[in-house]
Amino acid sequence: MMRGILVGIVLLMAGAVGWLTFDWYRTTHSGEAFGDAFTLVDQTGQPITEAAFRGQPTAVFFGFTHCPEVCPTTLFELDGWLKQLGSEGEDIRAYFVSVDPERDTPEIMGTYVSNVSNRITGITGETAKVEAMAKSFGIYWKKVPLDGDDYTMDHTASILLLGRDGDFFGTIAYGENPDTAVAKLKRLAAEG
């Protein structure tokens, strides 16, 4: 009995700290565009800038095509949530930004993303420009060597939600409850 109460208190405190952190970030960054100016390329090789993240609600996920689990799962779930929203979420634009531009050319991004969704656009570019863009969005990434000459990438696994003005609107965590994720996307579509 006492153990259950303690676990409940710890969970309540963790939730409160998470909410306070989100609320602080939202309040301190309210009305300000999120991320710096950038020029990269989309999956068709066409230039894409921060302007793509303005004018409509936006979902942005940073990952890489050689990712074994988190990236394909997240893209598949995001596509499903957008389909579930139907016309209610038709204004939401979704982007998958590579943190591994050495391997993720526009052609590879195009093939990878199109196998999952026609609603998500892949973004890549020169390594230094991708790194600067990811850093400006507060994204963590790190190249991790594997056996031989292979490597993987550690990276932030949350979907960033941006309002119509490009301002921070919230996140969807990896493994988040699907109903909660859909509710966040509905709110983004209506208010973002």
Backbone hydrogen bonds, N-H to C=O, Kabsch-Sander energy under -0.5 kcal/mol:
donor,donor_aa,acceptor,acceptor_aa,energy
5,I,1,M,-1.9
6,L,2,M,-2.3
7,V,3,R,-2.6
8,G,4,G,-2.3
9,I,5,I,-2.4
10,V,6,L,-2.6
11,L,7,V,-2.5
12,L,8,G,-2.3
13,M,9,I,-2.6
14,A,10,V,-2.6
15,G,11,L,-2.4
16,A,12,L,-2.2
17,V,13,M,-2.6
18,G,14,A,-2.4
19,W,15,G,-2.5
20,L,16,A,-2.8
21,T,17,V,-2.4
22,F,18,G,-2.4
23,D,19,W,-3.2
24,W,20,L,-2.6
25,Y,21,T,-2.5
26,R,22,F,-2.9
27,T,23,D,-2.6
28,T,24,W,-2.9
29,H,25,Y,-1.8
30,S,27,T,-0.8
32,E,29,H,-1.9
34,F,166,G,-2.8
35,G,136,S,-0.6
40,L,48,I,-2.9
41,V,124,T,-2.8
42,D,46,Q,-2.8
43,Q,122,G,-1.2
45,G,42,D,-2.2
48,I,40,L,-2.2
50,E,38,F,-0.9
52,A,49,T,-2.0
53,F,50,E,-1.8
54,R,51,A,-1.7
55,G,164,R,-4.0
58,T,162,L,-2.6
59,A,93,R,-2.8
60,V,160,L,-2.7
61,F,95,Y,-2.5
62,F,158,S,-0.5
63,G,97,V,-2.4
67,C,64,F,-1.4
73,T,69,E,-2.2
74,T,70,V,-2.7
75,L,71,C,-2.7
76,F,72,P,-2.3
77,E,73,T,-2.7
78,L,74,T,-3.0
79,D,75,L,-2.4
80,G,76,F,-2.1
81,W,77,E,-2.7
82,L,78,L,-2.5
83,K,79,D,-2.2
84,Q,80,G,-2.4
85,L,81,W,-1.8
86,G,82,L,-1.2
88,E,85,L,-1.6
89,G,86,G,-1.4
90,E,87,S,-1.1
92,I,89,G,-1.5
93,R,57,P,-2.6
94,A,119,R,-0.9
95,Y,59,A,-2.5
96,F,121,T,-2.6
97,V,61,F,-2.7
97,V,95,Y,-0.5
98,S,96,F,-0.5
98,S,123,I,-2.7
99,V,63,G,-2.8
103,R,100,D,-1.2
104,D,100,D,-2.4
105,T,103,R,-1.5
109,M,105,T,-2.7
110,G,106,P,-2.7
111,T,107,E,-2.3
112,Y,108,I,-2.6
113,V,109,M,-3.0
114,S,110,G,-2.2
115,N,111,T,-1.2
116,V,113,V,-1.7
117,S,113,V,-3.0
121,T,94,A,-2.3
123,I,96,F,-2.7
124,T,41,V,-2.6
130,V,126,E,-2.6
131,E,127,T,-2.8
132,A,128,A,-2.1
133,M,129,K,-2.2
134,A,130,V,-2.9
135,K,131,E,-2.4
136,S,132,A,-2.0
137,F,133,M,-0.9
137,F,134,A,-0.7
138,G,135,K,-1.7
139,I,134,A,-2.5
142,K,154,D,-2.2
144,V,152,T,-3.1
146,L,150,D,-2.7
150,D,147,D,-1.3
152,T,144,V,-2.5
154,D,142,K,-2.8
156,T,140,Y,-2.1
159,I,172,I,-2.8
160,L,60,V,-3.2
160,L,158,S,-0.5
161,L,170,G,-3.0
162,L,58,T,-3.0
163,G,167,D,-3.0
164,R,192,G,-5.4
166,G,163,G,-2.3
168,F,32,E,-0.6
169,F,161,L,-3.1
170,G,161,L,-1.3
172,I,159,I,-2.0
176,E,173,A,-2.0
181,A,177,N,-2.4
182,V,178,P,-2.5
183,A,179,D,-2.1
184,K,180,T,-2.2
185,L,181,A,-2.1
186,K,182,V,-2.5
187,R,183,A,-2.3
188,L,184,K,-2.5
189,A,185,L,-2.6
190,A,186,K,-2.2
191,E,187,R,-3.3
192,G,187,R,-0.8
192,G,188,L,-1.6
